[in-house]
Amino acid sequence: MEELIATIARGLVDDKEAVSVTADPADEEGNVVYHLHVGAEDMGRVIGKQGRIAKAIRTIVRAGTNKSGGRATVEID
């Protein structure tokens, strides 16, 4: 899942080297939090107008984890 998030983000930003994704360990309920880190100048591109791109990324990740039985959220740092 980390690679999927990174691939999506690299397609949106200019500084592809600054993109990194880290994951917190799953909690007792199976929830995983993914942290997407991008350069400061590319933050607006990843968030999008009114947060539409960020919401789309979260929707894709949520759909991918529903099949495996877990839950995931994405935080953009």
MOPAC internal coordinates of N, CA, C and O (Angstrom, degrees):
PM7 1SCF
backbone

  N    0.0000 0     0.00 0     0.00 0    0    0    0
  C    1.4447 1     0.00 0     0.00 0    1    0    0
  C    1.5375 1   110.19 1     0.00 0    2    1    0
  O    1.2310 1   120.73 1   145.32 1    3    2    1
  N    1.3340 1   116.20 1   -34.68 1    3    2    1
  C    1.4616 1   119.80 1   179.65 1    5    3    2
  C    1.5265 1   110.71 1   -62.02 1    6    5    3
  O    1.2310 1   120.61 1   140.07 1    7    6    5
  N    1.3196 1   116.43 1   -39.93 1    7    6    5
  C    1.4615 1   120.70 1  -179.52 1    9    7    6
  C    1.5195 1   110.99 1   -67.38 1   10    9    7
  O    1.2310 1   119.97 1   143.04 1   11   10    9
  N    1.3261 1   117.67 1   -36.96 1   11   10    9
  C    1.4607 1   121.77 1   177.03 1   13   11   10
  C    1.5238 1   111.16 1   -61.83 1   14   13   11
  O    1.2310 1   120.26 1   133.20 1   15   14   13
  N    1.3172 1   117.11 1   -46.80 1   15   14   13
  C    1.4595 1   121.79 1   179.65 1   17   15   14
  C    1.5273 1   110.07 1   -62.79 1   18   17   15
  O    1.2310 1   120.24 1   136.80 1   19   18   17
  N    1.3244 1   117.14 1   -43.20 1   19   18   17
  C    1.4589 1   121.15 1  -179.80 1   21   19   18
  C    1.5228 1   111.09 1   -65.07 1   22   21   19
  O    1.2310 1   119.75 1   140.35 1   23   22   21
  N    1.3129 1   118.09 1   -39.65 1   23   22   21
  C    1.4637 1   121.67 1   179.67 1   25   23   22
  C    1.5208 1   111.27 1   -64.73 1   26   25   23
  O    1.2310 1   120.57 1   136.84 1   27   26   25
  N    1.3105 1   116.51 1   -43.16 1   27   26   25
  C    1.4646 1   120.28 1   177.71 1   29   27   26
  C    1.5288 1   109.99 1   -62.20 1   30   29   27
  O    1.2310 1   120.17 1   133.92 1   31   30   29
  N    1.3188 1   117.29 1   -46.08 1   31   30   29
  C    1.4615 1   121.26 1  -177.75 1   33   31   30
  C    1.5230 1   111.80 1   -66.33 1   34   33   31
  O    1.2310 1   119.87 1   141.91 1   35   34   33
  N    1.3267 1   117.85 1   -38.09 1   35   34   33
  C    1.4703 1   120.14 1   179.74 1   37   35   34
  C    1.5231 1   111.48 1   -64.60 1   38   37   35
  O    1.2310 1   120.14 1   150.71 1   39   38   37
  N    1.3189 1   117.34 1   -29.29 1   39   38   37
  C    1.4558 1   120.57 1   177.15 1   41   39   38
  C    1.5128 1   113.10 1   -71.84 1   42   41   39
  O    1.2310 1   120.00 1   164.63 1   43   42   41
  N    1.3119 1   117.61 1   -15.37 1   43   42   41
  C    1.4637 1   121.73 1  -176.22 1   45   43   42
  C    1.5265 1   114.01 1  -100.88 1   46   45   43
  O    1.2310 1   119.90 1   154.17 1   47   46   45
  N    1.3114 1   117.80 1   -25.83 1   47   46   45
  C    1.4667 1   120.96 1  -169.91 1   49   47   46
  C    1.5297 1   112.24 1  -101.80 1   50   49   47
  O    1.2310 1   121.27 1   -15.70 1   51   50   49
  N    1.3346 1   115.18 1   164.30 1   51   50   49
  C    1.4621 1   121.15 1   174.65 1   53   51   50
  C    1.5256 1   111.18 1   -86.08 1   54   53   51
  O    1.2310 1   120.31 1   137.72 1   55   54   53
  N    1.3325 1   117.02 1   -42.28 1   55   54   53
  C    1.4626 1   122.23 1  -178.53 1   57   55   54
  C    1.5296 1   109.27 1   -93.30 1   58   57   55
  O    1.2310 1   120.63 1   -92.87 1   59   58   57
  N    1.3157 1   116.41 1    87.13 1   59   58   57
  C    1.4632 1   121.80 1  -175.60 1   61   59   58
  C    1.5237 1   112.92 1   -69.27 1   62   61   59
  O    1.2310 1   120.22 1   157.38 1   63   62   61
  N    1.3402 1   117.19 1   -22.62 1   63   62   61
  C    1.4596 1   121.50 1   179.76 1   65   63   62
  C    1.5282 1   112.02 1   -72.64 1   66   65   63
  O    1.2310 1   120.26 1   156.37 1   67   66   65
  N    1.3207 1   117.10 1   -23.63 1   67   66   65
  C    1.4666 1   120.87 1  -176.88 1   69   67   66
  C    1.5216 1   112.50 1   -82.30 1   70   69   67
  O    1.2310 1   119.84 1   173.25 1   71   70   69
  N    1.3332 1   117.91 1    -6.75 1   71   70   69
  C    1.4662 1   121.14 1  -177.86 1   73   71   70
  C    1.5265 1   109.59 1   -81.00 1   74   73   71
  O    1.2310 1   121.15 1   -52.03 1   75   74   73
  N    1.3275 1   115.41 1   127.97 1   75   74   73
  C    1.4653 1   120.34 1   173.97 1   77   75   74
  C    1.5216 1   108.47 1  -147.95 1   78   77   75
  O    1.2310 1   121.60 1   -28.73 1   79   78   77
  N    1.3237 1   114.54 1   151.27 1   79   78   77
  C    1.4572 1   120.84 1  -179.74 1   81   79   78
  C    1.5183 1   108.06 1  -130.03 1   82   81   79
  O    1.2310 1   120.85 1   -49.83 1   83   82   81
  N    1.3204 1   115.98 1   130.17 1   83   82   81
  C    1.4609 1   120.92 1   174.62 1   85   83   82
  C    1.5219 1   108.02 1  -123.64 1   86   85   83
  O    1.2310 1   121.25 1   -25.69 1   87   86   85
  N    1.3124 1   115.21 1   154.31 1   87   86   85
  C    1.4638 1   119.98 1  -179.23 1   89   87   86
  C    1.5142 1   109.74 1  -125.34 1   90   89   87
  O    1.2310 1   120.98 1   -44.23 1   91   90   89
  N    1.3166 1   115.72 1   135.77 1   91   90   89
  C    1.4526 1   121.01 1   172.27 1   93   91   90
  C    1.5257 1   108.38 1   -78.12 1   94   93   91
  O    1.2310 1   119.57 1   -29.52 1   95   94   93
  N    1.3166 1   118.43 1   150.48 1   95   94   93
  C    1.4673 1   119.34 1   175.78 1   97   95   94
  C    1.5292 1   110.62 1   -62.22 1   98   97   95
  O    1.2310 1   121.07 1   -29.96 1   99   98   97
  N    1.3079 1   115.57 1   150.04 1   99   98   97
  C    1.4643 1   120.30 1   179.95 1  101   99   98
  C    1.5235 1   110.21 1   -63.54 1  102  101   99
  O    1.2310 1   121.29 1   -40.64 1  103  102  101
  N    1.3311 1   115.13 1   139.36 1  103  102  101
  C    1.4585 1   118.64 1   177.38 1  105  103  102
  C    1.5332 1   109.60 1   -82.98 1  106  105  103
  O    1.2310 1   120.41 1     6.90 1  107  106  105
  N    1.3288 1   116.82 1  -173.10 1  107  106  105
  C    1.4702 1   120.47 1  -175.14 1  109  107  106
  C    1.5296 1   113.16 1   -64.94 1  110  109  107
  O    1.2310 1   120.29 1   159.31 1  111  110  109
  N    1.3256 1   117.05 1   -20.69 1  111  110  109
  C    1.4658 1   120.61 1   178.27 1  113  111  110
  C    1.5232 1   112.41 1   -93.72 1  114  113  111
  O    1.2310 1   119.94 1   177.75 1  115  114  113
  N    1.3180 1   117.71 1    -2.25 1  115  114  113
  C    1.4540 1   121.67 1   179.32 1  117  115  114
  C    1.5208 1   114.06 1    89.26 1  118  117  115
  O    1.2310 1   120.09 1  -167.55 1  119  118  117
  N    1.3179 1   117.44 1    12.45 1  119  118  117
  C    1.4605 1   121.23 1   179.49 1  121  119  118
  C    1.5221 1   110.25 1   -82.71 1  122  121  119
  O    1.2310 1   120.81 1   -46.55 1  123  122  121
  N    1.3276 1   116.06 1   133.45 1  123  122  121
  C    1.4606 1   122.29 1   178.67 1  125  123  122
  C    1.5221 1   107.90 1  -119.19 1  126  125  123
  O    1.2310 1   120.78 1   -43.53 1  127  126  125
  N    1.3330 1   116.11 1   136.47 1  127  126  125
  C    1.4584 1   121.34 1   177.06 1  129  127  126
  C    1.5239 1   107.92 1  -110.47 1  130  129  127
  O    1.2310 1   120.75 1   -58.06 1  131  130  129
  N    1.3341 1   116.17 1   121.94 1  131  130  129
  C    1.4597 1   122.56 1   176.67 1  133  131  130
  C    1.5234 1   108.31 1  -100.04 1  134  133  131
  O    1.2310 1   120.66 1   -46.74 1  135  134  133
  N    1.3322 1   116.34 1   133.26 1  135  134  133
  C    1.4598 1   122.17 1   179.61 1  137  135  134
  C    1.5253 1   108.12 1  -109.22 1  138  137  135
  O    1.2310 1   120.59 1   -62.92 1  139  138  137
  N    1.3213 1   116.48 1   117.08 1  139  138  137
  C    1.4551 1   123.03 1   178.44 1  141  139  138
  C    1.5185 1   108.34 1   -97.72 1  142  141  139
  O    1.2310 1   120.58 1   -58.73 1  143  142  141
  N    1.3212 1   116.50 1   121.27 1  143  142  141
  C    1.4607 1   122.35 1  -179.42 1  145  143  142
  C    1.5267 1   108.27 1  -111.74 1  146  145  143
  O    1.2310 1   120.46 1   -54.37 1  147  146  145
  N    1.3182 1   116.73 1   125.63 1  147  146  145
  C    1.4619 1   122.47 1   175.51 1  149  147  146
  C    1.5148 1   108.67 1  -130.89 1  150  149  147
  O    1.2310 1   120.56 1   -11.83 1  151  150  149
  N    1.3376 1   116.54 1   168.17 1  151  150  149
  C    1.4512 1   120.76 1   177.19 1  153  151  150
  C    1.5196 1   111.07 1   -65.96 1  154  153  151
  O    1.2310 1   120.81 1   -25.64 1  155  154  153
  N    1.3124 1   116.06 1   154.36 1  155  154  153
  C    1.4710 1   121.02 1  -177.04 1  157  155  154
  C    1.5214 1   111.93 1   -61.11 1  158  157  155
  O    1.2310 1   120.20 1   144.24 1  159  158  157
  N    1.3342 1   117.23 1   -35.76 1  159  158  157
  C    1.4550 1   119.93 1  -178.85 1  161  159  158
  C    1.5303 1   112.80 1   -73.74 1  162  161  159
  O    1.2310 1   119.88 1   162.36 1  163  162  161
  N    1.3149 1   117.83 1   -17.64 1  163  162  161
  C    1.4641 1   122.04 1  -179.72 1  165  163  162
  C    1.5264 1   113.04 1  -101.60 1  166  165  163
  O    1.2310 1   119.84 1  -178.47 1  167  166  165
  N    1.3107 1   117.90 1     1.53 1  167  166  165
  C    1.4614 1   121.11 1  -177.16 1  169  167  166
  C    1.5315 1   111.38 1   -59.87 1  170  169  167
  O    1.2310 1   120.20 1   137.59 1  171  170  169
  N    1.3107 1   117.22 1   -42.41 1  171  170  169
  C    1.4583 1   120.98 1  -179.55 1  173  171  170
  C    1.5088 1   113.08 1   -63.90 1  174  173  171
  O    1.2310 1   120.24 1   146.32 1  175  174  173
  N    1.3238 1   117.15 1   -33.68 1  175  174  173
  C    1.4650 1   120.76 1   179.13 1  177  175  174
  C    1.5235 1   111.41 1   -68.73 1  178  177  175
  O    1.2310 1   120.18 1   144.20 1  179  178  177
  N    1.3030 1   117.25 1   -35.80 1  179  178  177
  C    1.4612 1   120.85 1  -178.93 1  181  179  178
  C    1.5225 1   110.90 1   -77.24 1  182  181  179
  O    1.2310 1   120.37 1   144.86 1  183  182  181
  N    1.3168 1   116.89 1   -35.14 1  183  182  181
  C    1.4632 1   119.90 1   179.37 1  185  183  182
  C    1.5232 1   110.65 1   -76.81 1  186  185  183
  O    1.2310 1   119.74 1   137.37 1  187  186  185
  N    1.3184 1   118.11 1   -42.63 1  187  186  185
  C    1.4554 1   121.94 1   178.75 1  189  187  186
  C    1.5150 1   112.72 1    79.95 1  190  189  187
  O    1.2310 1   121.40 1    -7.91 1  191  190  189
  N    1.3139 1   114.92 1   172.09 1  191  190  189
  C    1.4625 1   120.01 1   179.32 1  193  191  190
  C    1.5138 1   109.69 1   -66.95 1  194  193  191
  O    1.2310 1   121.27 1   -54.44 1  195  194  193
  N    1.3083 1   115.18 1   125.56 1  195  194  193
  C    1.4563 1   123.71 1  -179.52 1  197  195  194
  C    1.5358 1   112.26 1    56.32 1  198  197  195
  O    1.2310 1   120.49 1  -155.19 1  199  198  197
  N    1.3377 1   116.68 1    24.81 1  199  198  197
  C    1.4554 1   120.99 1   175.81 1  201  199  198
  C    1.5155 1   115.06 1    76.20 1  202  201  199
  O    1.2310 1   119.87 1  -161.80 1  203  202  201
  N    1.3122 1   117.85 1    18.20 1  203  202  201
  C    1.4675 1   120.71 1  -175.16 1  205  203  202
  C    1.5206 1   112.96 1   -67.24 1  206  205  203
  O    1.2310 1   119.96 1   138.75 1  207  206  205
  N    1.3325 1   117.67 1   -41.25 1  207  206  205
  C    1.4627 1   119.79 1  -179.42 1  209  207  206
  C    1.5207 1   110.16 1   -69.39 1  210  209  207
  O    1.2310 1   119.99 1   138.19 1  211  210  209
  N    1.3161 1   117.63 1   -41.81 1  211  210  209
  C    1.4669 1   121.19 1   177.84 1  213  211  210
  C    1.5286 1   110.08 1   -60.98 1  214  213  211
  O    1.2310 1   120.30 1   138.45 1  215  214  213
  N    1.3070 1   117.04 1   -41.55 1  215  214  213
  C    1.4549 1   120.99 1   178.93 1  217  215  214
  C    1.5301 1   110.82 1   -64.59 1  218  217  215
  O    1.2310 1   120.28 1   140.81 1  219  218  217
  N    1.3284 1   117.07 1   -39.19 1  219  218  217
  C    1.4624 1   120.52 1   178.55 1  221  219  218
  C    1.5265 1   111.50 1   -65.68 1  222  221  219
  O    1.2310 1   120.38 1   139.84 1  223  222  221
  N    1.3288 1   116.87 1   -40.16 1  223  222  221
  C    1.4655 1   120.34 1   177.61 1  225  223  222
  C    1.5259 1   109.80 1   -63.10 1  226  225  223
  O    1.2310 1   120.24 1   135.91 1  227  226  225
  N    1.3156 1   117.15 1   -44.09 1  227  226  225
  C    1.4692 1   120.79 1   178.79 1  229  227  226
  C    1.5205 1   111.54 1   -62.97 1  230  229  227
  O    1.2310 1   120.05 1   142.27 1  231  230  229
  N    1.3240 1   117.51 1   -37.73 1  231  230  229
  C    1.4600 1   121.38 1   179.08 1  233  231  230
  C    1.5202 1   111.28 1   -65.16 1  234  233  231
  O    1.2310 1   120.19 1   137.65 1  235  234  233
  N    1.3220 1   117.24 1   -42.35 1  235  234  233
  C    1.4684 1   121.17 1   178.94 1  237  235  234
  C    1.5235 1   110.59 1   -63.58 1  238  237  235
  O    1.2310 1   120.43 1   135.52 1  239  238  237
  N    1.3151 1   116.78 1   -44.48 1  239  238  237
  C    1.4657 1   120.63 1  -179.85 1  241  239  238
  C    1.5230 1   110.48 1   -65.14 1  242  241  239
  O    1.2310 1   120.32 1   136.97 1  243  242  241
  N    1.3149 1   117.00 1   -43.03 1  243  242  241
  C    1.4660 1   121.03 1   179.44 1  245  243  242
  C    1.5295 1   110.91 1   -62.10 1  246  245  243
  O    1.2310 1   120.38 1   139.31 1  247  246  245
  N    1.3318 1   116.89 1   -40.69 1  247  246  245
  C    1.4628 1   120.77 1   179.20 1  249  247  246
  C    1.5275 1   110.99 1   -66.39 1  250  249  247
  O    1.2310 1   120.47 1   141.53 1  251  250  249
  N    1.3094 1   116.71 1   -38.47 1  251  250  249
  C    1.4592 1   120.15 1   179.36 1  253  251  250
  C    1.5126 1   113.32 1   -68.59 1  254  253  251
  O    1.2310 1   120.27 1   147.53 1  255  254  253
  N    1.3087 1   117.08 1   -32.47 1  255  254  253
  C    1.4624 1   119.19 1  -178.77 1  257  255  254
  C    1.5239 1   112.41 1   -86.58 1  258  257  255
  O    1.2310 1   119.46 1   159.95 1  259  258  257
  N    1.3161 1   118.64 1   -20.05 1  259  258  257
  C    1.4610 1   120.53 1   177.47 1  261  259  258
  C    1.5169 1   111.49 1   -63.44 1  262  261  259
  O    1.2310 1   120.18 1   145.86 1  263  262  261
  N    1.3199 1   117.26 1   -34.14 1  263  262  261
  C    1.4625 1   120.43 1  -179.98 1  265  263  262
  C    1.5248 1   111.57 1   -68.37 1  266  265  263
  O    1.2310 1   120.50 1   149.84 1  267  266  265
  N    1.3175 1   116.65 1   -30.16 1  267  266  265
  C    1.4616 1   119.50 1  -179.35 1  269  267  266
  C    1.5257 1   112.06 1   -88.79 1  270  269  267
  O    1.2310 1   120.25 1   176.82 1  271  270  269
  N    1.3212 1   117.12 1    -3.18 1  271  270  269
  C    1.4591 1   120.33 1   176.88 1  273  271  270
  C    1.5098 1   115.11 1    92.10 1  274  273  271
  O    1.2310 1   119.76 1   175.39 1  275  274  273
  N    1.3247 1   118.06 1    -4.61 1  275  274  273
  C    1.4553 1   120.12 1  -179.82 1  277  275  274
  C    1.5142 1   111.48 1  -101.77 1  278  277  275
  O    1.2310 1   121.32 1     6.21 1  279  278  277
  N    1.3145 1   115.07 1  -173.79 1  279  278  277
  C    1.4577 1   121.50 1   176.56 1  281  279  278
  C    1.5180 1   107.74 1  -132.27 1  282  281  279
  O    1.2310 1   121.27 1   -31.00 1  283  282  281
  N    1.3122 1   115.18 1   149.00 1  283  282  281
  C    1.4559 1   119.55 1  -179.98 1  285  283  282
  C    1.5122 1   109.81 1  -145.27 1  286  285  283
  O    1.2310 1   121.54 1   -30.28 1  287  286  285
  N    1.3221 1   114.65 1   149.72 1  287  286  285
  C    1.4593 1   121.75 1   172.68 1  289  287  286
  C    1.5156 1   108.33 1  -130.39 1  290  289  287
  O    1.2310 1   121.20 1   -23.88 1  291  290  289
  N    1.3201 1   115.32 1   156.12 1  291  290  289
  C    1.4579 1   121.09 1   179.82 1  293  291  290
  C    1.5173 1   108.22 1  -120.30 1  294  293  291
  O    1.2310 1   120.61 1   -51.86 1  295  294  293
  N    1.3124 1   116.43 1   128.14 1  295  294  293
  C    1.4559 1   122.66 1   175.03 1  297  295  294
  C    1.5284 1   107.47 1  -114.34 1  298  297  295
  O    1.2310 1   121.06 1   -48.01 1  299  298  297
  N    1.3175 1   115.58 1   131.99 1  299  298  297
  C    1.4637 1   120.63 1  -179.35 1  301  299  298
  C    1.5172 1   108.12 1  -100.07 1  302  301  299
  O    1.2310 1   121.11 1   -62.49 1  303  302  301
  N    1.3274 1   115.49 1   117.51 1  303  302  301
  C    1.4663 1   121.42 1  -176.99 1  305  303  302
  C    1.5203 1   110.01 1  -109.47 1  306  305  303
  O    1.2310 1   120.10 1   180.00 1  307  306  305

